[in-house]
Amino acid sequence: MKRYLGLLVFTIVCSLAAGCVVEPPKQANRNGNAALPTASASVSPTPSDEKAANAQPVTLPVLDAFLTDKSFVDLLKSRLHLSDEQIARLKEAAQSETAKLSDANAGTAPGESASARTAAKEKIKELIGEEKAQQLETLIAEHWTGDSESVANKSTSKSSSNDTRSLNNVPSDSRVVVNSPAYRMDVFEKGRLIKTYKIGIGYPQFPLPTGLRKARTIIFNPTWTPPDEPWVAKMKNVSVGKKVEAGSKLNPLGPVKIPIGGPSLIHGGKPLAKIGTFASHGCVGLTTPQVHDFAKLLAQLGGADLTDTDIAAFERTKTETKELKLAHPVPVELRYETIVVEDGKLHIYRDVYDEGTNTEENLRAVLEANGVRFDELSEDVRAQILEALAQMSGSSIAQATPSAKVTPNDRRASASPSASPGKSTTKKPLPRVTKNQKEVVIEIAGLSGKGYPAPVDLDTGAKQGKR
């Protein structure tokens, strides 16, 4: 059954503390400070223009989510000195845009994320003026960070964008690593990758956040309270302000939710068809079996006891919400890396949120961080890689369909470094990338044995298995 996208965002944002909303945009090598006691957040490098890197993207549906929170509205009045009339106009514009969104069309248009950001910026400026619009972006950015760890993270964000120490960083501690463009979540234990999950990520209008967060609590059988939004009135058997019980089929949070700072969550309840696609609003989406499996691993990392018997007991009492507090918090690192050296191969992922990361500059930085110089590759290989970058720059990837399924390795090419740029060493030409393709994989001999690890015990939501 098709639902308005608003259901997915506001189902979780009845209060901001429990929702799926975005946080500030990605920054190149945001946390490359090697002096930190634990591995830091790492993203594909972006231009070094600090002002541009720190710009806070806002979409009207995201603004709509924030405006459901009374404390945020109070701040608009006290800090920005917006009038009730101005706030009402913002709400009207935001709700109108949210009502247009449909699950069926999510992610089907090229440049959807960029268009949503631009449209929001222009509309907000029209309604409250340029100065107030900038202040509003700043206020939302403060709420997006939401977690003390994010604040601590900012202390490392001044590192140079040319510092490649943290590119495709492999953690040395125990933590969860999520890379949105790869639709991938990894669990590391003491620096060893022990489990990989295929995930659903935030829609273009509601990108998955970036940054270093902490998971402190696992909540079983969460409830949901529908917000006061026009789209709620269109839903059957759901009323504004009337709590939807845990375990209900109308509850989009599934059997488990894990807050990871601010309004962001890792949660279950996603159908298998949503895994590996746009599936949420600023959250990590998993199927019910996946989230149960992940909860056990997270509890293990956090020093808490959680067994299959415990989970079965929670399942038998679906209307009772239970919280399991971790003995110690587990870092959750949210990345946006579209160029990754993984297990000796170059992976180029589609720029799903229109961040402009698939550039030659970024490619060179990633290759050099792994001991390969772009200029030393053959002319044909360089052209092949640049073509892949261009083809994977757009975000026009629809929900995966049976006739256009894309596996991580379905487009490969082989190449070797060469000191003679004019001589091709290509073994297999790169096929034309399809519009639904999420990734191009290119083998380069000089990368052998290097990079981020390949998936381990990959859980795709259907069956567990290795890629």
C-alpha positions in Angstrom: 0.0 0.0 0.0 1.4 3.3 -1.0 1.7 6.0 1.6 2.7 9.6 1.6 6.3 10.2 2.5 5.1 12.4 5.3 4.0 9.3 7.1 7.5 8.0 7.3 9.0 11.3 8.6 6.4 12.4 11.0 5.5 9.0 12.3 8.9 9.2 13.9 8.8 12.9 14.6 5.8 13.2 16.8 8.5 14.7 19.0 11.9 15.6 17.6 13.6 13.4 20.1 12.1 10.3 18.5 12.2 11.1 14.8 14.0 10.6 11.5 15.3 14.0 10.5 18.6 15.2 8.9 21.6 16.9 10.3 24.2 19.2 8.8 25.8 18.3 5.5 29.0 16.3 5.0 32.4 17.8 5.3 35.7 16.5 3.8 37.8 14.7 6.3 35.7 16.2 9.1 37.4 14.1 11.7 40.9 13.4 10.5 42.6 14.2 13.8 44.7 11.2 14.6 45.1 12.2 18.3 41.5 11.2 19.0 41.2 8.1 21.3 38.8 6.5 18.9 38.4 6.4 15.1 36.7 9.5 13.8 34.0 10.1 11.3 35.3 10.0 7.7 33.7 11.2 4.5 34.7 11.6 0.9 36.6 14.9 0.5 34.8 18.0 -0.6 36.1 21.4 -1.7 38.0 23.3 1.0 35.7 26.3 0.8 34.8 26.3 4.5 31.7 28.5 4.1 30.3 26.2 1.5 31.1 23.1 3.4 29.3 24.4 6.5 26.2 25.5 4.7 23.1 23.8 6.2 20.7 22.3 3.6 17.0 22.6 4.6 14.1 21.2 2.7 10.5 22.2 3.3 9.4 18.7 4.4 12.3 18.8 6.9 11.2 22.2 8.1 7.7 20.8 8.5 9.1 18.1 10.8 10.8 20.7 13.0 7.7 22.8 13.2 5.8 20.0 14.8 7.9 20.5 17.9 6.6 23.2 20.2 10.0 23.9 21.8 11.4 24.6 18.3 8.6 27.0 17.5 9.1 28.8 20.8 12.8 29.3 19.8 11.6 30.8 16.5 9.8 33.4 18.5 12.3 34.0 21.2 15.6 33.9 19.2 14.5 34.8 15.7 11.6 37.0 16.8 9.3 35.6 14.2 5.6 36.5 14.6 2.8 34.0 14.8 1.8 35.1 11.3 5.3 34.3 9.9 5.4 30.9 11.6 1.9 30.1 10.2 3.1 31.0 6.7 6.1 28.7 7.1 3.9 25.9 8.3 1.5 26.3 5.4 4.3 26.2 2.9 6.1 23.3 4.5 2.9 21.2 4.9 1.9 21.9 1.3 5.2 20.6 0.0 5.1 17.5 2.3 1.6 16.7 1.1 2.9 16.5 -2.5 5.4 13.8 -1.7 4.6 10.2 -2.5 6.4 7.0 -1.7 6.1 5.8 -5.3 8.0 8.8 -6.8 10.7 9.1 -4.2 14.1 9.3 -5.8 12.9 9.1 -9.4 13.9 12.6 -10.5 17.4 13.7 -11.3 18.9 16.2 -8.8 16.0 15.7 -6.4 17.9 16.6 -3.2 19.5 19.7 -4.7 16.2 20.9 -6.1 14.5 20.4 -2.7 17.2 22.4 -1.0 17.1 25.2 -3.5 13.3 25.4 -3.5 13.2 25.6 0.3 15.9 28.3 0.5 14.0 30.5 -2.0 10.6 29.9 -0.3 11.8 30.6 3.2 13.7 33.7 2.1 10.5 34.9 0.4 8.4 34.4 3.6 10.7 35.7 6.3 13.5 37.5 4.5 17.2 36.6 3.9 18.5 37.4 7.3 15.9 35.5 9.2 16.2 32.6 6.7 19.9 32.3 7.5 19.2 32.4 11.2 16.6 29.6 10.7 19.1 27.4 9.0 21.5 28.0 11.9 18.9 27.1 14.4 17.9 23.9 12.5 21.6 23.0 12.3 21.9 23.2 16.1 19.0 20.8 16.5 20.3 18.5 13.9 23.5 17.9 15.8 21.4 16.9 18.7 24.0 14.8 20.6 27.0 15.8 22.7 29.2 13.7 20.6 28.4 15.8 17.6 29.5 18.9 19.5 32.7 17.2 20.3 33.1 16.2 16.7 33.1 19.8 15.7 36.5 20.3 17.3 38.1 18.1 14.7 36.2 19.7 11.7 38.9 22.3 11.1 41.3 19.8 9.6 42.3 20.4 6.1 40.2 18.9 3.4 43.4 17.7 1.8 44.2 15.6 4.8 43.5 12.1 3.5 44.4 10.1 6.7 40.7 9.4 7.4 39.5 8.6 3.9 37.7 5.2 3.9 38.9 4.9 7.5 38.9 1.4 9.0 38.0 1.7 12.7 40.4 0.4 15.3 37.7 0.2 18.0 34.2 -1.2 18.4 31.6 0.8 16.6 28.9 0.9 13.9 29.8 2.5 10.5 27.0 3.5 8.1 27.8 4.7 4.5 24.7 6.1 2.9 25.6 5.9 -0.8 26.6 2.2 -0.3 23.3 1.4 1.5 25.6 -0.4 4.0 26.0 -0.7 7.8 29.0 -2.4 9.3 29.6 -3.6 12.9 33.2 -3.5 14.1 34.4 -5.2 17.2 37.8 -4.1 18.4 38.8 -3.1 14.9 37.5 -6.3 13.2 34.5 -6.2 10.9 32.1 -8.9 12.2 28.8 -8.1 10.4 27.4 -6.2 7.4 23.9 -5.2 6.8 22.2 -3.9 3.6 20.0 -1.0 4.7 17.4 1.5 3.6 18.5 5.2 3.7 16.7 8.5 3.9 14.8 9.9 1.0 16.3 12.7 -1.1 14.2 15.3 0.9 15.3 13.7 4.2 18.9 12.6 3.9 20.6 10.3 6.3 22.8 12.5 8.7 26.5 12.4 8.9 28.8 12.6 11.9 29.8 10.6 15.0 26.9 9.7 17.2 26.3 7.3 20.2 23.9 4.5 20.7 23.0 4.2 24.4 19.6 2.5 24.5 17.7 -0.2 22.6 13.9 0.3 22.8 11.7 -2.7 22.1 8.1 -2.3 21.0 8.1 1.5 20.7 4.9 3.4 20.4 4.0 6.3 18.0 1.8 9.3 18.3 0.6 10.8 14.9 1.3 14.5 14.7 -1.1 17.2 13.7 -0.6 17.2 9.9 -3.1 17.2 7.0 -1.8 13.9 5.7 -2.7 12.2 8.9 -6.4 12.8 8.3 -6.1 10.8 5.1 -4.9 7.7 7.0 -7.3 5.0 8.0 -7.6 4.1 11.7 -5.2 6.7 12.7 -6.0 9.9 14.6 -3.9 13.0 15.4 -2.5 12.8 18.9 -3.9 9.3 19.6 -1.1 7.0 20.4 -0.6 4.0 18.1 0.4 1.1 20.3 3.6 -0.9 20.1 3.2 -3.9 17.8 0.4 -2.3 15.7 0.7 -2.7 12.0 0.1 1.0 11.8 3.3 1.7 13.7 6.1 2.4 11.2 8.9 2.0 13.8 8.7 -1.7 13.8 9.7 -3.8 16.8 12.9 -2.0 17.7 14.2 1.6 17.6 17.7 2.8 18.6 18.2 6.5 19.1 21.5 7.7 17.8 21.5 11.3 18.9 19.1 14.1 18.2 16.1 12.9 16.2 17.9 10.2 14.3 17.2 6.4 14.7 18.1 3.0 13.6 14.8 1.1 13.4 13.1 -1.9 12.0 9.7 -2.5 10.4 10.9 -2.0 6.8 9.7 -4.4 4.1 12.3 -6.3 2.2 11.6 -4.2 -0.9 12.8 -1.1 0.9 16.3 -2.5 1.7 18.9 -1.1 -0.6 16.7 1.9 -1.6 15.3 5.2 -0.3 13.3 4.0 2.7 13.2 6.6 5.5 13.5 10.2 6.6 17.0 10.6 8.0 17.1 7.2 9.6 18.7 3.8 9.0 15.9 1.3 8.0 16.1 -2.4 8.6 13.7 -5.3 8.3 12.4 -6.9 11.5 14.8 -9.9 11.3 17.7 -7.6 10.6 16.9 -5.2 13.5 16.6 -8.1 15.9 20.0 -9.5 14.8 21.5 -6.0 15.0 20.1 -5.4 18.4 21.9 -8.5 19.8 25.3 -7.3 18.3 24.8 -3.8 19.6 24.0 -5.1 23.1 27.1 -7.2 22.9 29.3 -4.2 22.0 27.6 -2.1 24.6 28.1 -4.6 27.4 24.5 -5.5 27.9 22.8 -8.9 28.0 20.4 -9.7 25.2 19.6 -13.2 24.1 17.2 -14.8 21.5 15.1 -15.8 24.5 14.8 -12.1 25.6 13.8 -11.0 22.1 11.2 -13.8 21.8 9.8 -12.6 25.1 9.5 -9.0 23.8 7.8 -10.4 20.7 5.2 -12.2 22.8 4.4 -8.9 24.6 4.3 -6.5 21.7 2.1 -3.9 23.5 4.7 -3.5 26.2 7.6 -1.1 25.6 10.9 -2.1 27.1 14.2 -0.3 27.2 17.6 -1.9 27.4 20.3 0.5 28.5 23.8 -0.3 27.3 26.5 -0.5 30.0 28.6 1.8 27.8 27.6 3.8 24.7 28.6 2.5 21.2 29.8 5.0 18.6 27.7 5.1 15.5 29.6 6.8 12.6 27.5 8.1 9.8 29.5 8.6 6.6 28.8 10.0 3.1 31.5 8.4 0.9 30.9 7.9 -2.8 34.4 7.0 -3.7 35.7 4.0 -1.7 38.7 1.7 -2.1 37.3 -1.6 -0.8 39.1 -4.9 -0.6 41.5 -3.9 -3.4 38.9 -2.4 -5.8 37.7 1.1 -6.6 34.0 1.5 -5.8 32.2 4.5 -7.1 28.7 5.0 -5.7 26.0 7.2 -7.0 25.9 10.6 -5.4 22.4 10.0 -4.1 22.1 13.3 -2.2 23.6 15.6 -4.9 26.6 16.5 -2.7 28.9 16.8 -5.7 31.4 14.3 -4.3 32.1 12.3 -7.5 34.9 14.6 -8.8 38.3 14.0 -10.1 39.8 15.9 -7.2 38.2 13.6 -4.7 39.1 10.5 -6.7 42.7 11.5 -6.8 42.7 12.0 -3.0 41.2 8.6 -2.4 43.6 6.8 -4.8 46.7 8.6 -3.4 45.6 7.8 0.2 46.0 4.2 -1.0 49.3 4.6 -2.8 48.1 5.0 -6.4 48.6 8.1 -8.5 45.8 8.8 -11.0 48.3 10.2 -13.5 50.2 6.9 -13.6 47.3 4.9 -14.8 46.9 4.3 -18.5 45.0 6.8 -20.6 42.2 4.3 -21.2 41.9 3.5 -17.5 41.8 7.1 -16.6 39.1 7.8 -19.1 37.1 4.8 -17.9 37.2 5.9 -14.3 36.2 9.5 -15.2 33.3 8.2 -17.2 32.2 6.2 -14.2 32.4 9.3 -12.0 30.3 11.3 -14.5 27.7 8.5 -14.8 27.4 8.1 -11.1 27.1 11.8 -10.3 23.3 12.0 -10.7 20.8 10.9 -8.0 18.2 9.6 -10.4 18.0 6.1 -9.1 14.5 4.9 -8.6 13.4 2.3 -6.1 14.9 -1.0 -7.2 12.6 -3.0 -9.4 12.7 -6.7 -10.2 13.8 -5.9 -13.8 16.5 -3.5 -12.7 18.1 -5.0 -9.6 21.6 -4.0 -9.0 24.1 -6.0 -7.0 27.2 -4.4 -5.7 29.4 -6.2 -8.3 27.3 -6.1 -11.4 29.5 -3.6 -13.3 33.2 -4.3 -13.2 36.2 -3.4 -15.2 39.8 -4.4 -14.7 42.9 -2.2 -15.0 46.5 -2.0 -14.0 48.7 1.0 -13.2 50.8 2.0 -16.1 53.7 4.5 -16.5 52.7 4.8 -20.1 49.4 6.8 -20.2 49.0 6.1 -23.9 49.0 2.4 -23.6 45.8 0.7 -22.5 45.9 -2.1 -20.1 42.2 -2.4 -19.8 41.0 -6.0 -19.8 37.3 -5.3 -20.0 35.5 -2.2 -21.1 33.1 -0.5 -18.8 29.4 -1.0 -19.9 27.1 1.9 -19.9 25.7 2.6 -16.4 22.0 2.1 -16.2 19.8 4.7 -14.5 19.0 2.4 -11.6 22.6 1.3 -11.0 24.0 2.3 -7.6 27.6 1.4 -8.0 30.5 0.8 -10.4 33.4 -1.4 -9.4 36.8 -1.1 -11.1 39.7 -3.3 -10.4 43.2 -1.6 -10.3 46.2 -3.8 -9.7 47.9 -1.1 -7.5 45.1 -1.3 -5.0 45.4 -5.0 -4.4 45.1 -5.8 -0.7 44.2 -2.3 0.3 41.2 -0.3 1.5 38.1 -0.8 3.5 37.1 -4.4 4.2 34.6 -6.3 2.0 31.3 -7.1 3.6 31.3 -9.9 6.3 28.3 -12.2 6.8 26.2 -9.9 4.6 22.6 -9.6 5.8 20.5 -8.4 2.8 17.3 -8.6 4.7 16.3 -11.8 2.9 19.1 -14.3 3.8 22.4 -13.9 5.5 25.3 -14.7 3.3 28.6 -13.4 2.0 28.9 -11.3 -1.1 
